[in-house]
Amino acid sequence: MDNLRTFFIFGLLIVSLLLWEAWQKDYVRPAQQTAQTEAVQSVSPAMTEQEAADLPDMPSAGEPGATIPDAGVANETTAGQVRVQTDVFDIYIDLNGADIRKLALLQYAVDADQPDVPVQFLNNTNNPFFITQSGLRSETAAPTHYDVYQAESNEYQLVDGQDTLTVPLRWQSESGVTVVKTYTFTRDSYLVTVNYSVENNSNDAFSAYPYAQFNRTRPIDDSMLLYTYTGAVFSSNENEYKKVDFDDLEESAYRSDVSGGWAAMIQHYFVAALLPETDAGQMSFYGKAINNTNYTAGIRLPVLSAAPGARADSEYRMFLGPKETHRLEDAEENLDLTVDYGVLTIISKPLFIVMEWFYKLTGNWGWSIVLLTILIKLVFFKLSATSYRSMASMRKLTPKLTALKERYGDDKQKFNQAMMDLYRTEKINPLGGCLPILVQMPVFLAFYWVLVESVELRQADFILWINDLTAIDPYFVLPVLFGLTMWFQQKLNPMPQDPAQAMMMKIFPLVFTVFFAFFPAGLVLYWLVNNILSIAQQWYITRQMDAL
């Protein structure tokens, strides 16, 4: 049992290390990079032969329009930008391609200490590079994401009393084909509608495939310790949630012909998703690596055709914002799966639903964590009681085990045999104290993922000095209290007979106190409340056992 208990604590320490490392990536380093990001001037790229690699493929042989055209000549014009401001977005659209190059989420600050500095979700600098790209792919002249559009104004703003805002951008060919690409923004919404309207005033039929994609680099300091997934995700009728990570795209390009679903690039807390119309028909999802530095994930919509003198339209939506569960559910089927709890989703989702219900009652995410911790403790009350009774029984055997240790000295084989004989005589299962804890571990870990993956907890305050449950306790009160509860709980448990293990157990409270001092307050709060409840239950059971 001593080895199992030590292994359990080591496992907890490793999990904590992984979470702390990821938290450093998501909170500390992005905040430090904000000033650098703002200092970099955006440049409208002209398409070179190398850059043309990020254009989506035309249909393969056998499909309509199978002839693959030349990528075309780069347009050397730097066309300028259009700024769009809504209640949730501050956006810059580059007229080279009429695509979003910068997008700030106005309701999400970089951190609690910089409430006026919004998260820069999309960015055409290298911190990291992450933009939208879209256009029409055709054998004839058609605007890709490198062609220049014209705008009626260089600034658009959603004003009070206005629920929607449209931004029309125009491209025209020498032959007389006009393409109007219109963005539509809605108040209090992270959904953006993109419409292509083609008016063919040429003498020839026009045919093109609309496409849209996200182009990004790997996250900064990407490593195997990152617990939250960053990469491409695709959802279809055949596979409701398929991850295709950057390494997969480097090995081979991804393509899937589908009749519904969505494509996305996701990261911690935020998602950029392409949502075709439900009746769009047959289309393709794709992803690829470009020189192993940039990665795309996109959609190719059904062909858009217009006879001479005719018009045609194609439309899709984008979700560009936080992974708020209800917004995702309302936006598209299965989009809420981007709140990625990993293999423990089946446990984590119900936990979040209950925690959200507690939040509606209390109006405070900190108290909802406390109440959910209490509820989890009640669910496992009997199982924990079994564990604590076993530990109490083991504790009563400590004098006898000490005597055996003195009797057999350094002969570990005889000591272990005598110890097992004593357990059989006293009818004590040495694993009885650890197995119930191991059974509860999936729930504890699932709750961890809820705390670290739910954007609703980001910069949520609790009480007094704690103004961000995802940041460290500025005065280290919670970590110190946690260390004290861990030390006190050890006093209720039997110490290992092995001197090395006993010494290790004694220093664990100090190690965890120092470690948790740099841990998000929400996670420390969870463990603190759990420890207090465990101490109360164990102390009560130990008193009962001592009275027998």
C-alpha positions in Angstrom: 0.0 0.0 0.0 2.9 2.4 0.8 4.2 2.0 -2.8 0.7 2.6 -4.3 0.2 5.7 -2.2 3.6 7.1 -3.1 2.9 6.3 -6.8 -0.5 8.1 -6.5 1.1 11.3 -5.2 3.8 11.2 -7.8 1.1 10.8 -10.4 -0.7 13.8 -9.0 2.5 15.8 -9.1 3.1 14.9 -12.7 -0.4 15.9 -13.7 0.0 19.2 -11.9 3.3 19.8 -13.7 1.7 19.3 -17.1 -1.2 21.6 -16.2 1.2 24.3 -14.9 3.4 24.1 -18.0 0.4 24.6 -20.2 -1.0 27.4 -18.1 2.4 29.2 -18.5 1.9 29.0 -22.2 -1.6 30.2 -22.2 -1.4 33.1 -19.7 2.1 34.2 -18.9 3.8 34.0 -22.3 1.0 35.5 -24.4 0.7 38.5 -22.0 4.4 39.1 -22.4 4.2 38.9 -26.2 1.3 41.5 -26.5 3.5 44.5 -26.7 5.7 42.9 -29.4 2.7 41.9 -31.5 1.3 45.4 -31.5 4.6 46.9 -32.6 4.8 44.8 -35.8 3.3 46.6 -38.8 1.0 44.5 -41.0 2.0 44.0 -44.6 -0.3 43.0 -47.4 1.5 40.2 -49.1 1.8 39.9 -52.9 1.5 36.4 -54.2 4.7 34.8 -55.2 5.2 31.4 -56.7 6.1 30.0 -53.3 3.1 31.7 -51.6 0.7 30.3 -54.3 1.2 26.9 -52.5 -1.5 27.9 -50.0 -4.2 28.1 -52.8 -6.5 25.1 -52.5 -6.3 22.5 -55.2 -8.7 22.5 -58.1 -10.9 19.3 -58.6 -9.0 16.2 -59.5 -9.3 14.6 -62.9 -12.8 13.3 -63.6 -14.6 16.1 -61.7 -16.1 19.1 -63.4 -13.5 21.7 -64.2 -10.7 19.3 -63.7 -8.0 21.2 -65.6 -5.7 22.8 -63.1 -4.8 26.4 -64.1 -1.6 28.3 -63.5 -1.5 30.0 -60.2 -1.5 33.3 -62.0 0.7 36.4 -61.9 1.3 38.0 -58.5 -0.5 41.3 -58.0 2.1 43.7 -56.8 -0.4 46.2 -55.4 -0.7 46.9 -51.7 -4.3 47.7 -51.6 -4.9 48.8 -48.0 -7.2 47.7 -45.2 -10.7 48.2 -44.1 -11.4 48.4 -40.3 -14.6 46.9 -38.9 -15.7 47.5 -35.4 -18.6 45.8 -33.6 -19.5 45.2 -30.0 -17.4 42.0 -30.0 -14.8 42.5 -32.8 -12.1 44.9 -33.9 -11.2 43.7 -37.4 -8.9 44.6 -40.2 -9.8 43.3 -43.6 -6.9 43.4 -46.2 -8.2 44.4 -49.6 -5.6 42.0 -51.1 -8.0 39.0 -51.0 -10.6 40.8 -48.9 -9.8 38.6 -46.0 -9.5 39.1 -42.2 -5.9 39.7 -41.3 -6.4 40.9 -37.7 -9.2 40.2 -35.3 -9.4 41.3 -31.7 -12.0 39.9 -29.3 -13.1 43.0 -27.4 -14.8 41.2 -24.6 -11.7 39.1 -23.8 -8.7 40.9 -22.3 -5.2 39.5 -22.5 -5.2 39.2 -18.7 -7.0 40.8 -15.7 -4.2 43.3 -15.2 -4.7 44.6 -18.7 -8.4 44.9 -19.1 -8.2 47.3 -22.0 -5.9 45.1 -24.1 -8.1 42.6 -26.0 -7.0 39.1 -27.1 -5.6 39.3 -30.7 -7.2 36.1 -32.0 -6.3 36.5 -35.7 -3.0 38.2 -36.5 -0.8 38.5 -39.6 2.4 38.8 -37.6 4.4 35.9 -36.2 3.1 35.8 -32.7 1.6 33.5 -34.1 0.5 34.0 -37.7 -3.2 33.2 -38.0 -5.5 34.6 -40.7 -8.5 33.8 -42.9 -8.1 33.2 -46.6 -10.9 32.8 -49.2 -11.7 33.2 -52.8 -13.0 31.7 -56.0 -10.9 29.0 -57.8 -11.4 28.9 -61.5 -9.9 28.1 -64.9 -10.7 31.7 -65.9 -10.1 35.0 -64.2 -11.5 34.9 -60.7 -10.5 36.5 -57.4 -8.4 34.3 -55.1 -7.1 35.5 -51.7 -4.3 37.4 -53.4 -6.5 39.5 -55.8 -7.4 43.1 -55.0 -10.9 44.2 -54.1 -12.3 47.7 -53.9 -14.2 49.1 -50.8 -16.8 51.8 -50.5 -15.2 52.9 -47.2 -12.2 52.2 -45.2 -14.1 52.1 -41.9 -17.3 50.4 -40.8 -18.8 50.5 -37.3 -21.8 48.9 -35.7 -23.5 51.8 -34.0 -26.1 51.9 -31.2 -29.5 50.7 -32.4 -28.0 48.8 -35.3 -28.2 45.0 -35.1 -26.4 44.1 -38.3 -23.5 45.6 -40.2 -22.6 44.7 -43.9 -19.3 45.3 -45.5 -19.4 44.9 -49.3 -16.1 44.5 -51.3 -15.9 44.4 -55.0 -13.7 42.8 -57.6 -14.1 43.0 -61.4 -12.4 41.3 -64.3 -11.5 42.8 -67.6 -14.0 40.6 -69.3 -16.9 42.0 -67.3 -17.4 39.5 -64.4 -18.1 41.3 -61.1 -17.7 39.6 -57.7 -19.1 41.2 -54.6 -17.8 39.7 -51.4 -20.0 40.8 -48.5 -19.3 40.3 -44.8 -22.3 40.5 -42.4 -21.8 41.0 -38.7 -24.5 40.8 -36.0 -24.6 42.4 -32.6 -23.5 40.1 -29.7 -22.5 37.4 -32.1 -19.2 35.8 -33.1 -20.8 34.5 -36.3 -19.8 36.2 -39.5 -21.6 35.5 -42.8 -19.6 35.7 -46.0 -21.5 35.9 -49.3 -20.1 35.8 -52.8 -22.4 37.4 -55.4 -21.3 36.9 -59.1 -22.7 39.0 -61.9 -21.5 37.8 -65.3 -21.6 40.5 -67.8 -19.0 38.8 -70.0 -19.7 36.8 -73.2 -18.6 33.5 -71.7 -20.0 31.3 -69.0 -18.4 31.7 -65.5 -17.6 28.8 -63.3 -15.6 28.7 -60.0 -15.3 26.8 -56.8 -15.6 29.0 -53.7 -13.2 28.1 -51.0 -12.3 29.3 -47.5 -9.5 28.4 -45.2 -7.5 29.3 -42.1 -3.7 29.7 -42.4 -1.6 29.6 -39.3 1.7 28.7 -37.8 2.3 26.5 -34.9 1.7 28.0 -31.4 4.8 29.5 -29.8 6.7 27.0 -27.6 4.6 24.2 -29.0 5.7 21.0 -27.1 4.5 17.6 -26.0 3.6 19.1 -22.6 0.7 21.1 -24.0 -2.4 19.5 -22.7 -4.9 21.4 -24.9 -5.1 20.6 -28.5 -4.1 23.1 -31.1 -4.7 22.2 -34.7 -7.3 21.4 -37.4 -10.6 19.7 -36.7 -13.2 18.5 -39.1 -16.8 17.4 -38.5 -19.1 15.6 -41.0 -22.0 13.2 -41.1 -19.5 10.4 -41.3 -17.2 11.5 -38.5 -18.5 14.1 -36.0 -15.1 15.1 -34.6 -11.8 14.4 -36.4 -8.6 15.9 -35.3 -5.8 16.4 -37.9 -2.8 17.8 -36.1 0.1 19.7 -37.6 2.3 16.6 -37.6 -0.3 14.7 -39.6 -0.5 17.5 -42.2 3.3 17.5 -42.5 3.1 13.8 -43.3 0.4 14.1 -45.9 -2.3 16.5 -47.0 -5.9 15.8 -45.8 -9.0 15.7 -47.9 -12.5 14.4 -47.4 -15.5 14.7 -49.7 -18.6 15.4 -47.5 -22.2 16.6 -47.8 -22.3 18.5 -44.5 -20.3 19.5 -41.4 -17.7 22.1 -40.7 -13.9 22.7 -40.6 -12.0 24.5 -37.9 -8.7 25.5 -36.4 -8.9 25.4 -32.6 -6.7 26.4 -29.7 -7.1 26.8 -26.0 -10.3 28.8 -25.2 -10.9 29.9 -28.8 -12.0 28.5 -32.2 -12.1 29.6 -35.8 -14.6 27.5 -37.7 -16.0 27.5 -41.3 -19.7 26.6 -41.4 -21.1 25.9 -44.8 -24.9 26.1 -45.4 -26.6 22.9 -44.4 -28.0 22.5 -47.9 -24.8 23.4 -49.6 -24.5 20.0 -51.3 -21.4 18.0 -52.0 -18.2 19.7 -50.9 -14.6 19.0 -49.7 -12.7 19.5 -46.5 -9.0 19.8 -46.8 -5.8 20.6 -44.9 -2.1 20.7 -45.7 1.3 21.9 -44.6 3.1 24.7 -46.5 6.8 24.3 -46.3 6.3 22.8 -42.8 5.9 26.3 -41.4 2.2 27.1 -42.1 -0.8 24.9 -42.0 -4.2 25.3 -43.6 -7.6 23.9 -42.9 -10.5 24.7 -45.2 -13.5 24.0 -47.2 -14.2 23.9 -51.0 -17.8 24.6 -51.7 -19.9 23.3 -54.7 -19.3 25.0 -58.0 -20.7 28.5 -58.5 -21.8 29.0 -62.2 -23.3 31.9 -64.0 -24.2 32.1 -67.7 -23.6 35.3 -69.6 -25.9 38.0 -68.2 -26.8 35.9 -65.2 -26.1 36.1 -61.4 -25.1 33.4 -58.9 -24.5 33.4 -55.1 -22.6 31.2 -52.6 -22.5 31.7 -48.9 -21.0 30.3 -45.7 -20.5 31.4 -42.1 -17.5 31.7 -39.8 -17.4 31.4 -36.1 -14.5 33.4 -34.7 -14.4 33.6 -31.0 -14.5 31.9 -27.6 -15.5 28.3 -27.0 -18.6 29.2 -25.0 -20.7 26.1 -24.9 -24.1 27.6 -25.6 -22.9 29.8 -28.4 -21.2 26.8 -30.1 -24.3 24.7 -29.7 -26.5 27.4 -31.2 -24.0 28.0 -34.1 -23.7 24.5 -35.6 -24.2 20.8 -34.7 -21.2 19.3 -32.9 -19.3 22.6 -32.8 -19.5 22.4 -29.0 -17.1 19.4 -29.3 -14.3 21.9 -29.8 -14.5 22.4 -26.0 -12.0 19.5 -25.9 -11.9 17.7 -22.6 -10.0 14.8 -24.3 -10.7 11.2 -23.4 -12.6 12.2 -20.3 -15.3 14.2 -22.1 -18.0 11.7 -21.1 -17.3 12.7 -17.5 -16.2 16.3 -17.9 -19.3 17.5 -19.8 -21.8 16.6 -17.1 -19.5 18.1 -14.5 -19.5 21.4 -16.4 -23.3 21.4 -16.8 -23.7 21.0 -13.0 -21.0 23.6 -12.3 -22.8 26.0 -14.7 -26.1 25.4 -12.9 -24.3 26.3 -9.6 -23.0 29.4 -11.3 -26.5 30.5 -12.2 -27.5 30.0 -8.5 -24.5 31.9 -7.1 -23.4 34.2 -9.9 -19.8 33.3 -9.0 -17.6 30.7 -10.7 -15.5 30.3 -7.5 -18.5 29.3 -5.4 -19.6 27.0 -8.2 -16.3 25.2 -8.0 -16.7 24.9 -4.2 -20.3 23.5 -4.5 -19.3 21.1 -7.3 -16.4 19.9 -5.2 -18.8 19.2 -2.3 -21.2 17.4 -4.7 -18.4 15.2 -6.0 -17.3 14.4 -2.4 -20.9 13.4 -1.5 -21.1 11.1 -4.6 -18.0 9.3 -3.4 -18.8 9.6 0.3 -19.2 5.8 0.9 -16.2 4.9 -1.3 -14.0 7.4 0.6 -15.3 6.1 3.9 -14.1 2.6 2.9 -10.7 4.0 2.2 -10.5 6.0 5.4 -11.6 3.0 7.5 -8.8 0.9 5.9 -6.3 3.7 6.7 -7.6 3.9 10.3 -7.2 0.2 10.7 -3.7 0.4 9.3 -2.9 3.2 11.6 -3.9 1.0 14.6 -1.4 -1.6 13.4 1.5 0.9 13.4 2.9 -0.3 16.8 2.8 -3.9 15.6 4.4 -3.1 12.3 7.1 -1.1 14.1 7.8 -4.2 16.3 8.1 -6.4 13.2 10.5 -3.9 11.7 12.7 -4.0 14.8 12.5 -7.8 14.9 13.6 -8.4 11.3 15.9 -5.4 10.8 17.2 -5.2 7.3 15.7 -8.5 6.1 13.0 -7.0 3.9 11.8 -10.4 2.6 11.0 -11.8 6.1 9.6 -8.4 7.2 7.2 -8.2 4.2 6.1 -11.8 4.7 5.4 -11.2 8.4 3.6 -7.9 7.5 1.3 -9.8 5.1 0.6 -12.5 7.7 -0.3 -9.7 10.2 -2.8 -8.2 7.6 -4.4 -11.6 7.2 -4.7 -12.1 10.9 -6.2 -8.7 11.4 -8.4 -9.1 8.3 -7.1 -5.9 6.7 -6.8 -5.4 3.0 -3.5 -3.4 2.5 -4.9 -2.1 -0.8 -8.2 -1.0 0.8 -7.0 2.6 1.3 -5.7 3.1 -2.2 -8.1 1.4 -4.5 -11.1 3.6 -3.7 -8.9 6.7 -4.4 -7.8 5.2 -7.7 -11.4 4.6 -8.7 -12.1 8.3 -8.1 -9.1 9.5 -10.1 -11.0 9.7 -13.5 -13.6 12.1 -12.0 -10.9 14.2 -10.3 -8.9 14.5 -13.6 -12.1 15.2 -15.6 -12.8 18.0 -13.2 -9.3 19.3 -13.8 -10.1 19.5 -17.6 -13.3 21.3 -16.9 -11.4 23.9 -14.9 -8.6 24.5 -17.4 -10.6 24.1 -20.7 -13.7 26.2 -19.9 -13.4 29.7 -21.3 -16.2 30.8 -18.9 -13.7 30.6 -16.0 -11.1 32.7 -17.8 -10.6 35.9 -15.7 -13.5 35.0 -13.5 -13.2 36.4 -10.0 -14.0 34.7 -6.6 -13.7 36.7 -3.4 -11.5 39.4 -1.9 -8.1 39.3 -3.5 -8.8 36.6 -6.1 -9.9 38.4 -9.3 -8.9 35.7 -11.7 -9.5 32.0 -11.1 -7.1 31.2 -14.0 -4.2 33.2 -12.5 -2.0 32.5 -9.5 -3.1 33.7 -6.1 -1.2 37.0 -5.8 -0.7 36.6 -2.1 -0.3 32.8 -2.0 -3.0 32.3 0.6 -4.7 29.4 -1.1 -1.4 27.4 -1.7 -0.3 27.9 1.9 -3.7 26.7 3.1 -3.5 23.8 0.7 -0.1 22.8 2.1 -1.4 23.0 5.7 -4.4 20.8 4.9 -2.1 18.3 3.1 0.2 18.2 6.1 -2.7 17.7 8.6 -4.2 15.0 6.5 -0.9 13.1 6.6 -1.1 13.1 10.4 -4.3 11.0 10.0 -2.7 8.4 7.9 -0.2 5.7 8.8 3.4 6.6 7.7 5.2 4.1 5.5 7.6 1.7 7.3 10.3 2.3 4.7 12.4 5.3 6.0 13.0 6.7 2.6 9.3 6.6 1.7 8.4 8.1 5.1 10.8 11.0 4.5 9.4 11.5 1.0 5.9 11.7 2.4 6.9 14.3 5.0 8.3 16.7 2.4 5.4 16.3 0.0 3.3 19.1 1.6 6.2 21.5 1.3 6.8 20.5 -2.3 3.2 20.9 -3.3 2.9 24.2 -1.5 5.8 25.7 -3.4 4.5 24.2 -6.7 0.9 25.3 -6.2 2.0 28.8 -5.5 2.4 29.1 -9.3 -0.8 27.3 -10.1 -4.1 28.8 -11.2 -6.2 29.8 -8.2 -9.2 27.8 -9.4 -7.3 24.5 -9.3 -5.8 25.3 -5.9 -9.3 26.2 -4.7 -10.6 22.8 -5.9 -7.9 20.8 -4.1 -8.1 23.0 -0.9 -11.9 22.4 -0.6 -11.4 18.7 -1.4 -8.7 18.4 1.3 -10.9 20.1 3.9 -13.8 17.8 3.2 -11.5 14.8 3.2 -10.0 15.7 6.5 -13.4 16.2 8.1 -14.6 12.8 6.9 -11.4 11.0 7.8 -11.1 12.6 11.2 -14.7 11.5 12.0 -14.1 7.9 10.8 -10.7 7.7 12.6 -12.4 8.8 15.9 -15.0 6.1 15.4 -12.4 3.4 14.7 -10.3 4.5 17.7 -13.3 4.2 20.0 -13.8 0.5 19.0 
